[in-house]
């Protein structure tokens, strides 16, 4: 029995592939919308706009318009360029109105999920760090989000940032060293701020634990895979033999040498945030530490093995 024989009826169906593409696009669009909301809230979290934040907001607004042709973001960018705001308070009011309108649209489309909260939080962190500095009010605002959210406070991905915030603010004083440590933990999650890179991050949001769904991104030769949960593809021994036939190896748990952690199609819908097993938890820790490990969906692995099996 070969995988291509076993899976041809599902993998080769164009309607299945189109549905997956549409679902993924919709998910990415919502992710960027939540990230945009979070970014603006993060930039406003000190109750004033610091040097460099207006430029960062403009860059993010331009990128948001590029993705969605969003009229609110477009108007905001034009107004900032034309200096239509009478002062900082007027600009902040304009930003708050954009947040309210975009949040209303998102909530009307679908109820908030755990993943939405995570993506908004990542955007919030990016908004805080966009000027390259962490003020005490901003650190307190991030910590308040942890205190108000079981999803954030129980996620291993954000554990080190949370601990750094708790330690730094225990004495109600934020030193320069503590501020820099918090900035460094945020940079691991969302990258450096716009003032440091000159690049908006809304186009590359939350890849921290986003699984590979494109089979062409899965490379077998010399790569180490870890399997999680029961898979529709077949028995564990069968999947291991297929990966080895394609040139890869399979490990028992995620380590620094792991390249891919395969997420079972039967996994909980909340695996990205709080509800995951020890293999995924360890993989998330390694990603936060900077290792180039990626999650991959079972469907993508299946399609990748089929592609590898096809005659050239």
N, C-alpha and C positions, 0 to 999 in steps of 0.2 A: 504494500500500500504506500503510495507517495502522497505528499501533501497536495500536489496539484490535482490529483484525482479526487482527493477528499474535499478540497475546498473550492474547486473550480466553479461550482454552481453559485457560491456566494461572492467570491472575490471578483469574478469576471462579470458580474451583473452591473451594468453601468448605472442603473437606478440606485443601487446601494452606494456606489462611489459618489454619485451626485448628492444623495441625501447627506452623506457624511461631510462632504465639502460645504453644503449649505448650513448644516448644524455648526460646523467649525467656524464659518464666517460669522454667523449670528453670535456665537459665543465670544469671538474675538472683538466684534463690534461692541458688545455690552461691556466686555472687559475694559476697553479703551474709554468708554463713556464713564464708567465708574472711576477709573483712574483719573480722568479729567476732573471729575467732581472732587475727588480726594486731593488732587494737586492744588486746586484753588483753595480748598479749605486749609490745607497745610500752609500755603503762602500767607493766608490770613490769620493763622493761629496765634501770632504775637500781637494781634490787634493793631498792627501797623505794617506798612510795606517797607522793608529794608532795602538798602542799596543793592541793585542787581536783580531784585525780585520782579520788577515791572518788565525788564527785558526778558526774563525767563517766562513769565506769563504770556507775553506776546509771542515768543517762539513756540510755546506749547499750543497756543490758540491757532497759530498758522498751521501747525501740523494736524490739529484736530479738524480744521477746515479742509485740509488736503484729504483726509480720510472720509469725511462725512458731508462736506459742503454744508456744514451746520450754520444756519443763519445767525444764531446767537453768538457763536464763536467768531464768525466773520465780522459781525457788527462790533464786537468787543475789540478785535484786532484793529479794525479801521478807526475806531474811536481813540484807541491808545496812540496810534500813529498820528492822528490829526490833533492830538492834545485837546480832545473835547471835554475831558473831565476838569472841573473847576479846581480840584485839589485832590489830595490823597484820600480824604474821607469820601468824596464823590466817586472816585475810582473803586474804593472798597465796597461801596453800596452797589455799584454796577456789577462787581464780581459776585456779591451775595445774591443778586437777582439772577445771574446766570446759573448759579448753583441751584437755586430753588426751581427754576424752570426745567433744567436738565434732570433733576431728581424727580420732579413730577412726571416727566415723560418716561423715565425708566421704571418707576413704580407702577405706572399705568400699563406698561408693556408686560410686566411679570413681577411677582413678589420677590423681595430680596432673598438671596440664598447665602450660605456660608461663603461660597466662592466670591460672591459680590462684595461681601464685607472685607474679605482678604484683599481683593483688588483695589477697593477704595482706600484701604489702609496703606497699601503700597504707594498709591498716588499721593496720599497724605504725607507720607515720609519723603517722597520726591519733592513735594511742594515746600516742605520744611527745609530741606537741604539745598534747594535750588540756588541759594546765594552763597553756599559753601560754609555757612555758619549755623550753629545751633544755639539759640538764646534760651534762657531759663524758661520763659513762658512757652516756648515751642516744645522744650523737653517735657514740661508739665502737661502740655496738651497731648503729646504722644502717650505718656504714661496714663493719662485719664482714659484713653481709648482701651488700653490693656485692662484697666480696672473695671471698665464698663462692658467688657466683651469676654465671654467664656471661650469663644472661638479663637480670638487672638491670644488670650492668656494660656490656653492649653495647647497651642501649636508649637511644636519643637522648632519650627523654622524661625520663629521670632524670640525664642527663649533667651539668647544672649543679649539682644537689644533690650528686652524687658529687664533682665538682671542689671545691665549697665545703668539703665534709667533709675531703677530702685536704689541702687547704691549711690549714684550721683546726687540724687535729690533727698536722701535720707536726712541730711542736715539743712535742707532748704536753701542750699547754696550750690551754684553750678560754677565750678572752676574752669579755667581755660582748658586744662588737661582733660577734665571730665567731658566737656563739650566736644573736644576732638575725638575722644573715644566713642561717644555716641554717634558722631558724624561718620566714623569709620565703620561702625556696625550697620548704619543705614546704607552706606555706600556698597556694602556687600549684598544688600537686598535689592537696591534700585540703581546702583551706579553713582558716580559723583554728580554733583549739582551742575546746573547749566552754566554757572559762572566759571566753573573749572573746565568744562568740556566744549561749551558752545553748541551742544547738540541737545535737542529736546528728547525726553525719554518716552513720550507717549506712543511712539511708533514701535517700541520694543519692550512692551510692558510685561511684567510678571512671567518671564520665562523661567523663573526659579524652579517651578515644578510642573510646567506645562508639558504634557507628554507628546512625544513624536507621533504624528498620525500619517506622515508621508513616508511610504515604504522606501523611497529613494534615499532617505536620510539614514537608513540603517545599514551599516557596513559590517560584514561578518568576519573578514580575514583578521585573525588574531584578537578579535574583540571578546570581552568577557560579559556574559549575560547572567542575570539572576531572575528567576521566575517567581511570581507571587500568586497564590491561590489556584483553585481549579480552573482549567481552561477548556473551552469548547473545542479547541484545535485537536485535542487528543490527550493521551496519558502523558505523565511527566517524562517517562522514558522515551516515548515517541518524539516529543518536542525536543528533548536533549539530543537525540540522534539526528534530527533534522538540522539543528543548529550546528552540530559538529560536522555534519556532511557539507555544510556551507562554509566551513572554515573557522567557526567560532568555538568558544568553550563556555561551559555553564558552571557558575559557582553556587555555593549553598546560601551565601548571604552577601550583602553589599560590603565591599571593602574599597580601599583606595585604588585597586586595580580594576574595579568594575566599570564597564562602559555603559551598559544598559540594564535598567530594571524594568521587566515586562509586567505591566499591570493587567491582571485578568479582566476579561469582559464581564465577569460576574462580580467584580469588586464593588464595594459600597460607592454610591454616587458622591459620598463625602470624603473619598480617600485623600484628596488634595489638602484637606485642612486638618480635621481632628481625628477622623475615624480611620485609622490605618494600622497595619500590623508592624511587627518589629523590623521587617526587611525594609519597608517603605520609610519608617521612622529613621533607620540608620542611613538610608540613602539621602534623606533630606538633610541630615546632619552633615554628611560629606559634601553636599552641594553648597551648603552655607559656608563650609570650610574652604571652598574654592575648587574642589575637584570637578572635573569635566564629565561627571556622570549625568546621564539623561534617562528619564522615564520614557517608555515606549508602549503604545497600546498593543493589545493582543492582535487586533486587526492588522496593524501596521507590520508586526512581526510576521504574521501569516502571509501577507501580501509580499513582503520582502523575500521570504523563503521561496514563494512561488516564482518571483522574478528571477531569483538566483538559479532556479531549476529550469528555466526556459532556455532553449537553444539559442545561441548568439547568432 
